Amino acid sequence: MFAAFNSISALLAGVGIMTLGYGFLGTLLAVRMSVEGFATFTSGLVMAAYFFGLVVGSLTADRAVRAVGHIRVFAAFASLFSAATLLHVFFVNPWAWGGLRLIEGYCMAGLFLCVESWLNDRATNETRGSVLSMYMITTYLFAGLAQFLLVLGAVEGFFLFAVTSVLASLALLPVALSRSPAPQLPAASVFGLRRLLEISPVGVGGCFVAGLTSGAFYALGPRFGTVAGLDSMGIAALMGFTIFGGLVFQLPLGRLSDRIDRRRVILMASLFLALTGAGLSLLVIESVVASAWHLLLVLPFGGMLFALYPLSLAHANDHIAPQDFVAASGGLILSFSVGATIGPIAASGLMTAIGASGLFVFIGVWAVVLAVFAWYRVRTIDALAPDDKTPFQLTPRTALAVTELDPRSEEDQLSFTFEFPSHEDERQAA
């Protein structure tokens, strides 16, 4: 484990800095739109543009990488993301911000692709699980910590946007200073959704609902906090502890799903997500969301919210041949991304109609829909024996390249190191 960490520590540092930047920007923009008086539905559209950019980027960014290479693409996308962050300050209107969010989503898809390709090439068959877990923990940990940057300054000013831009630029350093050869890209094949639905309808449906609910929360959670009367620290705690909950609860739920029918765990997680969401809605109605009570709910709420995707992915993998794992995972990531694009728009419409609690009503309704569907499949289709399952693996919802890190795949990985040439090597090269 230590050797695997040591070999990727520089890259993980870059990932952590990058995650601080993009993880904070979404929350900052959501709060700023509330301050600027953007309508809730308008805010939902602006935030959905990011996820749409992520979808487009996940389908097309590999062409740029194949054309000019990983390091150049990483530098270009990080620079463009940094510039787009600052442009929000100069053009405060929904059309401009929607376009900038689209660009930022596309950039992040390319950055994820580059990072995960490097991690994939650095891992061996023996360390793939450890590398994937360290990457997942890094992204969740720093995404949660990013929320607390909100207390550093006023959202109306330039300072917080400058902080985000600086973080995006600093994330370049571990990659730009590397002299390592470029890794190979993963295969671009993706299962059709129809085929995936035939193989694992609960897996596809779970990924889609996970996208709907987590996309809605990421986009509109800060808006909910503002309307509910939370200050900057309260909003940061709401978002941060929800993300930390996702980090804490995923592995226990995953290990439980290795022992019993995964569909039952998906069912239980969905119902508990609906219940904790309902509790948060009641706190809004009773005007006590600003108290410490909501923190007792957001940890398990986040745990269930962010567990739906890896549980659904694991369930789908149980029914997929190992050689098809990467292509099938690409289809499942696409299903999640489409849901994440629709979620902010639909949830913002409900919030406009019934108030701030509409966010958790939206999440709760779709959680119940998934629970009912999982219950129906449990009643009608026999469960797999535990020995026939693939082991649960912590998995982030990013680019297709991350699926090749998964030890459940049979793909052999190439070795790749972040090394700097010695003076002797340079003299010999000269």
C-alpha positions in Angstrom: 0.0 0.0 0.0 2.8 2.5 0.9 4.7 1.7 -2.3 1.6 2.3 -4.3 0.9 5.6 -2.6 4.5 6.8 -2.9 4.4 6.1 -6.6 1.3 8.3 -7.2 1.6 10.8 -4.3 2.5 13.7 -6.6 -0.4 13.0 -8.9 -2.8 12.6 -6.0 -1.6 16.0 -4.7 -2.5 17.5 -8.1 -5.9 15.8 -7.9 -6.5 17.1 -4.4 -5.8 20.7 -5.5 -7.9 20.3 -8.6 -10.8 18.9 -6.6 -10.6 21.9 -4.2 -11.0 24.2 -7.1 -13.9 22.6 -9.0 -15.6 21.4 -5.8 -15.7 24.9 -4.4 -16.7 26.7 -7.6 -20.1 25.0 -7.9 -21.0 26.0 -4.3 -19.7 29.5 -4.7 -21.7 30.0 -7.9 -24.9 28.6 -6.4 -24.7 31.0 -3.4 -23.7 33.9 -5.6 -26.7 33.4 -7.9 -29.0 33.5 -4.8 -27.4 36.8 -3.8 -27.7 38.2 -7.3 -31.4 37.3 -7.4 -31.3 34.7 -10.1 -34.6 32.7 -10.1 -34.3 29.1 -8.8 -35.1 27.6 -12.1 -32.6 29.8 -13.8 -30.0 28.6 -11.3 -30.9 25.0 -12.0 -30.4 25.6 -15.8 -27.0 27.3 -15.2 -25.8 24.5 -13.0 -27.1 21.8 -15.3 -24.9 23.2 -18.1 -21.8 21.9 -16.1 -23.1 18.4 -16.2 -24.0 18.7 -19.9 -20.5 19.8 -20.6 -19.2 16.8 -18.6 -21.3 14.5 -20.8 -20.1 16.1 -24.1 -16.5 16.1 -22.8 -16.6 12.4 -21.8 -17.7 11.5 -25.3 -15.2 13.7 -27.2 -12.3 14.9 -25.1 -10.3 11.8 -25.9 -9.9 13.1 -29.5 -7.9 16.1 -28.2 -5.7 13.8 -26.1 -5.0 11.5 -29.0 -4.1 14.5 -31.2 -1.7 16.5 -28.9 -1.0 14.3 -25.9 -2.0 14.2 -22.2 0.3 16.9 -20.8 -0.7 19.5 -23.4 -4.4 18.7 -23.0 -4.2 18.8 -19.2 -2.4 22.2 -19.3 -4.9 23.6 -21.8 -8.0 22.4 -19.9 -6.7 23.5 -16.5 -5.8 27.0 -17.9 -9.2 27.3 -19.6 -11.0 26.3 -16.4 -8.9 28.9 -14.5 -9.8 31.6 -17.0 -13.5 30.7 -17.0 -13.6 30.9 -13.3 -12.4 34.5 -13.4 -14.8 35.4 -16.2 -17.8 34.8 -13.9 -16.9 38.0 -12.1 -16.9 40.1 -15.3 -20.1 38.8 -16.8 -22.8 38.4 -14.1 -25.7 37.1 -16.1 -27.3 33.6 -16.5 -26.5 33.3 -20.2 -22.8 34.0 -19.7 -22.6 31.8 -16.6 -24.4 28.9 -18.4 -21.9 29.1 -21.2 -19.0 29.2 -18.7 -20.4 26.3 -16.8 -20.6 24.3 -20.0 -17.0 25.0 -20.7 -16.0 24.1 -17.2 -17.8 20.8 -17.4 -16.0 20.0 -20.6 -12.7 20.9 -19.2 -13.2 18.7 -16.1 -14.1 15.7 -18.3 -10.8 16.2 -20.1 -8.9 16.6 -16.8 -10.5 13.5 -15.3 -9.6 11.6 -18.5 -5.9 12.6 -18.3 -5.6 12.0 -14.5 -7.2 8.6 -14.6 -5.2 7.5 -17.6 -2.0 8.3 -15.7 -3.3 6.4 -12.6 -4.3 3.5 -14.8 -0.8 3.2 -16.4 0.9 3.6 -13.0 -1.1 0.8 -11.4 -0.2 -2.9 -11.6 -2.7 -5.8 -11.4 -1.7 -6.1 -7.7 -2.2 -2.4 -6.8 -5.2 -1.4 -8.9 -7.6 -1.7 -6.1 -5.4 0.3 -3.7 -4.8 3.0 -6.3 -8.5 3.3 -7.1 -9.4 3.5 -3.4 -6.8 6.2 -2.8 -8.0 8.2 -5.8 -11.6 7.9 -4.6 -10.8 8.9 -1.0 -8.7 11.9 -2.3 -11.6 13.2 -4.4 -14.2 12.8 -1.7 -12.0 14.2 1.0 -10.9 17.3 -0.9 -14.4 17.9 -2.3 -15.7 18.0 1.2 -12.9 20.3 2.5 -13.5 22.6 -0.5 -16.9 23.6 0.8 -15.3 25.3 3.8 -13.4 27.8 1.5 -16.8 29.6 1.4 -16.0 31.2 4.8 -12.8 32.9 3.5 -14.5 35.9 2.0 -17.7 37.5 0.7 -19.3 35.7 -2.2 -20.1 39.1 -3.8 -16.4 40.0 -4.3 -13.6 38.9 -6.5 -11.4 37.1 -3.9 -13.1 33.7 -3.7 -13.2 33.4 -7.5 -9.5 34.3 -7.5 -8.8 31.5 -5.0 -10.6 29.0 -7.2 -8.6 30.2 -10.2 -5.3 29.9 -8.3 -6.2 26.3 -7.3 -6.9 25.3 -10.8 -3.6 26.7 -11.9 -1.6 25.1 -9.1 -3.1 21.7 -10.0 -0.9 21.9 -13.2 2.4 21.7 -11.3 2.7 17.9 -10.7 1.8 17.1 -14.3 3.6 20.0 -16.0 6.9 19.2 -14.2 6.8 15.5 -15.0 9.1 14.1 -17.7 7.3 10.7 -17.8 6.0 9.3 -21.1 2.3 9.7 -21.9 0.0 6.9 -21.0 -2.3 5.0 -23.3 -6.0 5.9 -23.4 -8.6 3.3 -22.6 -10.7 1.7 -25.3 -13.6 3.9 -26.3 -16.2 1.2 -26.7 -19.4 1.7 -24.7 -22.3 -0.7 -24.3 -25.6 0.4 -25.7 -28.1 1.3 -23.0 -30.6 -1.2 -24.4 -28.2 -4.0 -23.9 -27.3 -2.8 -20.4 -31.0 -2.6 -19.5 -31.5 -6.2 -20.7 -28.5 -7.3 -18.5 -29.1 -5.3 -15.4 -32.1 -3.0 -15.3 -31.6 -2.2 -11.6 -27.9 -1.3 -12.3 -28.9 1.1 -15.1 -31.8 2.6 -13.2 -29.8 3.0 -10.1 -27.0 4.9 -11.9 -29.6 7.1 -13.5 -31.3 7.9 -10.2 -27.9 8.4 -8.6 -27.2 11.1 -11.2 -30.6 12.7 -10.8 -30.3 13.0 -7.1 -26.6 13.8 -6.6 -26.7 16.3 -9.5 -29.7 18.0 -8.0 -28.0 18.2 -4.6 -24.6 19.5 -5.9 -26.3 22.1 -8.0 -29.1 23.3 -5.6 -27.9 22.3 -2.1 -26.2 25.7 -1.6 -29.4 27.4 -2.9 -31.4 25.4 -0.4 -29.1 26.5 2.4 -29.4 30.2 1.4 -33.2 30.1 1.3 -33.3 28.2 4.6 -31.3 31.0 6.3 -27.9 29.3 6.7 -24.8 31.5 6.9 -21.6 30.7 5.0 -20.4 28.2 7.6 -23.8 26.6 7.7 -23.9 26.1 3.9 -20.3 24.8 4.0 -21.2 22.3 6.7 -24.3 21.2 4.9 -22.4 20.5 1.7 -19.2 19.3 3.3 -20.7 16.9 5.8 -22.9 15.4 3.1 -19.9 14.7 1.0 -18.0 13.3 4.0 -21.0 11.0 4.6 -20.6 9.6 1.1 -17.0 8.8 2.0 -17.8 7.1 5.3 -20.8 5.0 4.4 -19.9 3.6 1.0 -17.5 0.8 2.1 -19.7 -0.6 4.8 -22.7 -0.7 2.5 -20.6 -2.2 -0.2 -19.3 -4.9 2.0 -22.9 -5.7 3.2 -24.0 -6.0 -0.5 -21.2 -8.6 -1.0 -23.0 -10.8 1.6 -26.7 -10.3 0.7 -28.7 -9.5 -2.4 -27.3 -6.1 -3.7 -30.8 -5.1 -4.8 -31.9 -5.3 -1.1 -29.1 -3.0 -0.1 -30.0 -0.6 -2.9 -33.6 -0.8 -1.7 -32.6 0.0 1.9 -30.2 2.8 0.9 -32.9 4.4 -1.3 -35.6 4.3 1.5 -33.1 5.7 4.1 -32.2 8.4 1.6 -35.9 9.3 1.3 -36.4 9.3 5.1 -33.3 11.5 5.8 -34.3 13.8 3.0 -37.8 14.1 4.5 -36.3 14.9 7.9 -34.3 17.7 6.3 -37.4 19.0 4.6 -39.3 19.0 7.9 -36.5 21.1 9.5 -37.1 23.7 6.8 -40.8 23.7 7.5 -40.2 24.1 11.2 -37.5 26.8 10.6 -34.9 25.0 12.6 -32.5 23.9 9.8 -30.0 26.4 11.0 -29.6 24.4 14.2 -27.2 21.5 14.8 -30.0 19.0 14.1 -29.5 19.1 10.4 -25.9 17.9 10.8 -27.2 14.7 12.4 -29.1 14.0 9.2 -26.7 15.1 6.5 -24.1 12.5 7.2 -26.4 9.5 6.6 -28.2 11.4 3.9 -24.9 11.9 2.1 -23.9 8.3 2.8 -27.0 6.9 1.1 -26.9 9.6 -1.7 -23.4 8.8 -2.8 -23.6 5.0 -2.3 -26.3 4.5 -4.9 -23.9 4.8 -7.9 -21.2 2.3 -6.7 -23.8 -0.1 -5.4 -25.6 0.0 -8.8 -22.4 -0.4 -10.7 -21.4 -3.4 -8.6 -24.8 -5.0 -9.2 -24.5 -4.5 -12.9 -20.9 -5.9 -12.8 -22.3 -9.1 -11.2 -24.0 -9.8 -14.5 -21.3 -8.7 -17.0 -18.4 -10.7 -18.2 -15.0 -9.3 -17.0 -13.8 -8.6 -20.5 -16.9 -6.4 -21.0 -16.5 -4.5 -17.8 -14.9 -1.3 -19.1 -17.3 -0.9 -22.0 -20.3 -1.6 -19.7 -19.1 0.9 -17.1 -18.8 3.5 -19.8 -22.6 3.1 -20.5 -23.3 3.3 -16.8 -21.3 6.5 -16.4 -23.2 7.9 -19.3 -26.5 7.0 -17.6 -25.4 8.7 -14.5 -24.2 11.8 -16.4 -27.5 12.2 -18.2 -29.4 11.9 -14.9 -27.0 14.5 -13.4 -27.9 16.9 -16.3 -31.6 16.5 -15.9 -31.6 16.5 -12.0 -30.9 20.2 -11.4 -33.4 21.4 -14.0 -36.2 19.2 -12.7 -35.5 19.8 -9.0 -35.3 23.6 -9.5 -38.7 23.5 -11.1 -40.1 21.7 -8.0 -38.3 24.2 -5.7 -39.9 27.0 -7.6 -43.3 25.4 -7.1 -43.2 24.4 -3.4 -40.2 26.2 -1.9 -36.7 25.1 -0.7 -37.9 21.8 0.6 -38.7 20.8 -3.0 -35.0 19.8 -3.4 -35.4 17.0 -0.8 -38.9 16.1 -2.0 -37.4 15.6 -5.5 -34.6 13.4 -4.1 -37.0 11.5 -1.9 -39.5 10.8 -4.7 -36.8 9.4 -7.0 -35.3 7.4 -4.1 -38.7 5.8 -3.5 -39.1 5.0 -7.2 -35.8 3.2 -7.2 -36.7 1.4 -4.0 -40.0 0.2 -5.5 -38.3 -1.0 -8.7 -35.6 -2.8 -6.7 -38.3 -4.5 -4.6 -40.1 -5.6 -7.7 -37.0 -7.1 -9.1 -36.2 -8.9 -5.8 -39.7 -10.4 -5.8 -39.5 -11.6 -9.4 -35.9 -12.4 -10.1 -33.7 -14.7 -8.0 -30.6 -13.3 -6.4 -27.1 -14.4 -7.3 -25.2 -16.6 -4.8 -22.5 -14.6 -2.9 -19.8 -16.7 -4.6 -21.1 -15.6 -8.1 -20.7 -11.9 -7.3 -17.8 -9.6 -8.0 -16.3 -7.9 -4.9 -17.5 -4.4 -4.1 -15.0 -1.7 -5.0 -15.0 2.0 -4.1 -15.6 3.8 -7.4 -15.8 7.5 -8.2 -18.2 8.8 -10.9 -15.8 10.5 -13.3 -14.4 9.5 -16.6 -14.3 6.1 -18.5 -10.6 5.8 -17.8 -11.3 5.1 -14.1 -13.0 1.9 -14.9 -9.8 0.3 -16.2 -8.3 0.8 -12.7 -11.0 -1.4 -11.2 -9.5 -4.8 -10.2 -12.7 -6.5 -11.3 -11.6 -5.8 -14.9 -9.4 -8.3 -16.7 -7.5 -5.6 -18.6 -3.7 -5.7 -18.0 -2.3 -2.3 -17.0 0.9 -0.9 -18.2 3.5 0.5 -15.7 4.1 4.2 -15.5 6.2 6.3 -13.2 6.5 10.0 -12.3 10.3 10.4 -12.4 12.6 13.3 -13.1 15.8 12.7 -15.1 19.0 12.9 -13.2 21.9 15.2 -14.2 23.8 12.2 -15.5 20.8 11.2 -17.7 20.6 14.7 -19.1 24.3 14.7 -20.0 23.9 11.4 -21.7 20.9 12.6 -23.6 22.7 15.7 -24.7 
